[in-house]
Amino acid sequence: MASDGDPRVLFLMNLVLSFAFSAVVVWGFSVINVAPFDWTNVALATVFLMVATYLLVLR
């Protein structure tokens, strides 16, 4: 019988990985002059990725 794991751990892993990926993507966009690198853009991208991951994978 498989366990789904602790939801708090899954949430924290989702937060950390989404933040890291968002920071890299926003940095890349700033390098090619698509969007400036600032923490607001990173935070918005992180929230978007977390919600997308929750809707597409967890439910």
TORLUMFI-68337 format. One record per atom (N, C-alpha, C): x, y, z; atom name; residue in one letter; residue number from 1. Coordinates in nm, 4 decimals. Layout:
BEGIN
[[X; Y; Z]; CA; A; NUM]
...
***
This chain:
BEGIN
[[0.0840; -0.1181; 0.0000]; N; M; 1]
[[0.0000; 0.0000; 0.0000]; CA; M; 1]
[[0.0888; 0.1248; 0.0000]; C; M; 1]
[[0.0704; 0.2104; -0.0966]; N; A; 2]
[[0.1534; 0.3303; -0.1102]; CA; A; 2]
[[0.0935; 0.4470; -0.0325]; C; A; 2]
[[0.1810; 0.5286; 0.0224]; N; S; 3]
[[0.1376; 0.6476; 0.0938]; CA; S; 3]
[[0.1542; 0.7696; 0.0040]; C; S; 3]
[[0.0617; 0.8651; 0.0146]; N; D; 4]
[[0.0700; 0.9881; -0.0640]; CA; D; 4]
[[0.1687; 1.0865; -0.0039]; C; D; 4]
[[0.2105; 1.0663; 0.1176]; N; G; 5]
[[0.3048; 1.1561; 0.1834]; CA; G; 5]
[[0.2333; 1.2654; 0.2605]; C; G; 5]
[[0.3100; 1.3361; 0.3375]; N; D; 6]
[[0.2583; 1.4451; 0.4189]; CA; D; 6]
[[0.2315; 1.5662; 0.3286]; C; D; 6]
[[0.1101; 1.6196; 0.3283]; N; P; 7]
[[0.0789; 1.7338; 0.2408]; CA; P; 7]
[[0.1637; 1.8573; 0.2707]; C; P; 7]
[[0.2079; 1.8733; 0.3950]; N; R; 8]
[[0.2927; 1.9882; 0.4280]; CA; R; 8]
[[0.4283; 1.9785; 0.3594]; C; R; 8]
[[0.4810; 1.8571; 0.3523]; N; V; 9]
[[0.6090; 1.8361; 0.2845]; CA; V; 9]
[[0.5924; 1.8594; 0.1344]; C; V; 9]
[[0.4840; 1.8097; 0.0781]; N; L; 10]
[[0.4583; 1.8312; -0.0648]; CA; L; 10]
[[0.4429; 1.9793; -0.0964]; C; L; 10]
[[0.3736; 2.0520; -0.0090]; N; F; 11]
[[0.3567; 2.1963; -0.0294]; CA; F; 11]
[[0.4916; 2.2677; -0.0234]; C; F; 11]
[[0.5743; 2.2331; 0.0737]; N; L; 12]
[[0.7046; 2.2969; 0.0882]; CA; L; 12]
[[0.7954; 2.2657; -0.0307]; C; L; 12]
[[0.7947; 2.1401; -0.0760]; N; M; 13]
[[0.8744; 2.1048; -0.1937]; CA; M; 13]
[[0.8258; 2.1801; -0.3166]; C; M; 13]
[[0.6956; 2.1910; -0.3323]; N; N; 14]
[[0.6385; 2.2655; -0.4443]; CA; N; 14]
[[0.6807; 2.4120; -0.4369]; C; N; 14]
[[0.6770; 2.4701; -0.3195]; N; L; 15]
[[0.7158; 2.6097; -0.3019]; CA; L; 15]
[[0.8627; 2.6316; -0.3377]; C; L; 15]
[[0.9505; 2.5483; -0.2855]; N; V; 16]
[[1.0942; 2.5652; -0.3084]; CA; V; 16]
[[1.1291; 2.5446; -0.4554]; C; V; 16]
[[1.0767; 2.4384; -0.5156]; N; L; 17]
[[1.1091; 2.4108; -0.6554]; CA; L; 17]
[[1.0472; 2.5132; -0.7496]; C; L; 17]
[[0.9250; 2.5570; -0.7210]; N; S; 18]
[[0.8620; 2.6599; -0.8034]; CA; S; 18]
[[0.9371; 2.7916; -0.7932]; C; S; 18]
[[0.9823; 2.8255; -0.6730]; N; F; 19]
[[1.0599; 2.9483; -0.6549]; CA; F; 19]
[[1.1904; 2.9428; -0.7327]; C; F; 19]
[[1.2618; 2.8313; -0.7223]; N; A; 20]
[[1.3901; 2.8183; -0.7919]; CA; A; 20]
[[1.3713; 2.8266; -0.9429]; C; A; 20]
[[1.2734; 2.7556; -0.9949]; N; F; 21]
[[1.2485; 2.7587; -1.1392]; CA; F; 21]
[[1.2056; 2.8977; -1.1838]; C; F; 21]
[[1.1204; 2.9623; -1.1066]; N; S; 22]
[[1.0737; 3.0972; -1.1409]; CA; S; 22]
[[1.1881; 3.1973; -1.1415]; C; S; 22]
[[1.2773; 3.1864; -1.0453]; N; A; 23]
[[1.3906; 3.2780; -1.0398]; CA; A; 23]
[[1.4790; 3.2619; -1.1629]; C; A; 23]
[[1.5016; 3.1385; -1.2056]; N; V; 24]
[[1.5831; 3.1142; -1.3251]; CA; V; 24]
[[1.5133; 3.1674; -1.4499]; C; V; 24]
[[1.3836; 3.1438; -1.4618]; N; V; 25]
[[1.3092; 3.1898; -1.5795]; CA; V; 25]
[[1.3060; 3.3421; -1.5855]; C; V; 25]
[[1.2765; 3.4065; -1.4737]; N; V; 26]
[[1.2724; 3.5534; -1.4727]; CA; V; 26]
[[1.4116; 3.6101; -1.5000]; C; V; 26]
[[1.5158; 3.5481; -1.4468]; N; W; 27]
[[1.6525; 3.5921; -1.4770]; CA; W; 27]
[[1.6807; 3.5783; -1.6268]; C; W; 27]
[[1.6391; 3.4669; -1.6852]; N; G; 28]
[[1.6587; 3.4475; -1.8286]; CA; G; 28]
[[1.5840; 3.5507; -1.9110]; C; G; 28]
[[1.4617; 3.5829; -1.8695]; N; F; 29]
[[1.3864; 3.6866; -1.9391]; CA; F; 29]
[[1.4556; 3.8217; -1.9278]; C; F; 29]
[[1.5195; 3.8486; -1.8149]; N; S; 30]
[[1.5889; 3.9765; -1.8001]; CA; S; 30]
[[1.7141; 3.9818; -1.8875]; C; S; 30]
[[1.7776; 3.8678; -1.9092]; N; V; 31]
[[1.8965; 3.8634; -1.9940]; CA; V; 31]
[[1.8615; 3.8964; -2.1388]; C; V; 31]
[[1.7459; 3.8465; -2.1847]; N; I; 32]
[[1.7060; 3.8722; -2.3234]; CA; I; 32]
[[1.6117; 3.9920; -2.3341]; C; I; 32]
[[1.6030; 4.0695; -2.2280]; N; N; 33]
[[1.5256; 4.1947; -2.2241]; CA; N; 33]
[[1.3766; 4.1760; -2.2527]; C; N; 33]
[[1.3192; 4.0699; -2.2001]; N; V; 34]
[[1.1750; 4.0486; -2.2116]; CA; V; 34]
[[1.1036; 4.1082; -2.0908]; C; V; 34]
[[1.1591; 4.0871; -1.9730]; N; A; 35]
[[1.1002; 4.1389; -1.8494]; CA; A; 35]
[[1.2134; 4.1682; -1.7517]; C; A; 35]
[[1.1977; 4.2702; -1.6691]; N; P; 36]
[[1.3042; 4.2994; -1.5723]; CA; P; 36]
[[1.3055; 4.1970; -1.4588]; C; P; 36]
[[1.4247; 4.1722; -1.4049]; N; F; 37]
[[1.4340; 4.0841; -1.2890]; CA; F; 37]
[[1.4043; 4.1658; -1.1645]; C; F; 37]
[[1.2930; 4.1333; -1.1012]; N; D; 38]
[[1.2634; 4.1873; -0.9688]; CA; D; 38]
[[1.1856; 4.0813; -0.8923]; C; D; 38]
[[1.1816; 4.0980; -0.7624]; N; W; 39]
[[1.1228; 3.9936; -0.6774]; CA; W; 39]
[[0.9729; 3.9832; -0.6936]; C; W; 39]
[[0.9091; 4.0889; -0.7412]; N; T; 40]
[[0.7650; 4.0811; -0.7674]; CA; T; 40]
[[0.7376; 3.9835; -0.8817]; C; T; 40]
[[0.8168; 3.9923; -0.9880]; N; N; 41]
[[0.8000; 3.8992; -1.1000]; CA; N; 41]
[[0.8285; 3.7557; -1.0573]; C; N; 41]
[[0.9293; 3.7374; -0.9746]; N; V; 42]
[[0.9616; 3.6030; -0.9259]; CA; V; 42]
[[0.8467; 3.5499; -0.8397]; C; V; 42]
[[0.7928; 3.6333; -0.7536]; N; A; 43]
[[0.6823; 3.5904; -0.6666]; CA; A; 43]
[[0.5579; 3.5555; -0.7478]; C; A; 43]
[[0.5253; 3.6377; -0.8468]; N; L; 44]
[[0.4079; 3.6089; -0.9304]; CA; L; 44]
[[0.4267; 3.4800; -1.0097]; C; L; 44]
[[0.5445; 3.4597; -1.0634]; N; A; 45]
[[0.5714; 3.3364; -1.1373]; CA; A; 45]
[[0.5654; 3.2152; -1.0444]; C; A; 45]
[[0.6147; 3.2308; -0.9217]; N; T; 46]
[[0.6109; 3.1215; -0.8244]; CA; T; 46]
[[0.4674; 3.0841; -0.7904]; C; T; 46]
[[0.3844; 3.1831; -0.7654]; N; V; 47]
[[0.2435; 3.1560; -0.7338]; CA; V; 47]
[[0.1751; 3.0889; -0.8519]; C; V; 47]
[[0.2012; 3.1378; -0.9725]; N; F; 48]
[[0.1417; 3.0774; -1.0916]; CA; F; 48]
[[0.1821; 2.9304; -1.1041]; C; F; 48]
[[0.3113; 2.9013; -1.0868]; N; L; 49]
[[0.3574; 2.7634; -1.0974]; CA; L; 49]
[[0.3000; 2.6742; -0.9878]; C; L; 49]
[[0.2894; 2.7275; -0.8667]; N; M; 50]
[[0.2337; 2.6473; -0.7575]; CA; M; 50]
[[0.0883; 2.6123; -0.7825]; C; M; 50]
[[0.0112; 2.7089; -0.8295]; N; V; 51]
[[-0.1308; 2.6840; -0.8577]; CA; V; 51]
[[-0.1445; 2.5866; -0.9745]; C; V; 51]
[[-0.0644; 2.6071; -1.0786]; N; A; 52]
[[-0.0696; 2.5173; -1.1948]; CA; A; 52]
[[-0.0326; 2.3737; -1.1548]; C; A; 52]
[[0.0708; 2.3599; -1.0726]; N; T; 53]
[[0.1109; 2.2272; -1.0266]; CA; T; 53]
[[0.0010; 2.1631; -0.9430]; C; T; 53]
[[-0.0600; 2.2401; -0.8565]; N; Y; 54]
[[-0.1671; 2.1860; -0.7724]; CA; Y; 54]
[[-0.2843; 2.1389; -0.8585]; C; Y; 54]
[[-0.3241; 2.2209; -0.9544]; N; L; 55]
[[-0.4400; 2.1859; -1.0378]; CA; L; 55]
[[-0.4109; 2.0708; -1.1326]; C; L; 55]
[[-0.2921; 2.0656; -1.1883]; N; L; 56]
[[-0.2617; 1.9645; -1.2898]; CA; L; 56]
[[-0.2103; 1.8330; -1.2332]; C; L; 56]
[[-0.1405; 1.8368; -1.1217]; N; V; 57]
[[-0.0769; 1.7148; -1.0718]; CA; V; 57]
[[-0.1445; 1.6599; -0.9478]; C; V; 57]
[[-0.1732; 1.7441; -0.8520]; N; L; 58]
[[-0.2200; 1.6942; -0.7231]; CA; L; 58]
[[-0.3688; 1.6629; -0.7188]; C; L; 58]
[[-0.4461; 1.7217; -0.8063]; N; R; 59]
[[-0.5905; 1.6946; -0.8040]; CA; R; 59]
[[-0.6370; 1.6325; -0.9307]; C; R; 59]
***
